[in-house]
Every structure is written in structure tokens, then in C-alpha cells.
Amino acid sequence: MSTRNLAIPTCEPNEMIAEIRNRLSVILQREDYARWLSPEPGPCDLMKPAELMTMWPIGRGVDNVKSVGPEIINPVGLDPQRH
């Protein structure tokens, strides 16, 4: 039986994500895909925070593995008592 491994590289968060997390998954630009997957040793300079992002509040359904479908990331109003 073969074993498969998976890793999700992370880096320091950008300014926006730093408000809620202490790390950010590396997000590659399309033009960097080939270089990332090439045999080139250590393309570490690609492991930097993405800046082109948008953030909006979503419901708690995203934390439940039973929740499925694109609606779990629909924007919701903020609860002023929680902030």
C-alpha cells in the first residue's frame, strides 16, 4: 500500500489576516505555479503573505463538518456583543 502525504505551507499573515490569525496559508499567484512545482530547490521567496484578499463575516456553520454547500460562506451581519 502506498502512502500519500500532504502539507499546507504557511507564512506570516498579511495585515488583514493578522487581526484574526497568526499565520496564513501560502497562496501562489498563477504565474508562479510552474516554478513552485519545478525541481528548482527552495523557491522560498514564493512563501510570502498574499495581499490581494477580501474578508467578510460568515456564520458559524463553516466550523461544522456537517455543513455543506457554498452558502456557508455567505456574508452575515456582525453581532455587536461579540466585538
Number of C-alpha atoms within 10 A of each C-alpha: 3 3 4 5 4 5 5 7 11 15 16 17 20 18 11 12 18 12 9 9 11 12 15 19 15 17 16 14 9 7 8 12 11 9 12 16 9 10 9 8 8 9 13 8 6 17 17 17 19 19 12 6 8 7 8 10 12 15 14 11 13 15 9 9 7 7 12 10 7 8 12 16 14 10 12 12 9 12 8 6 5 5 5
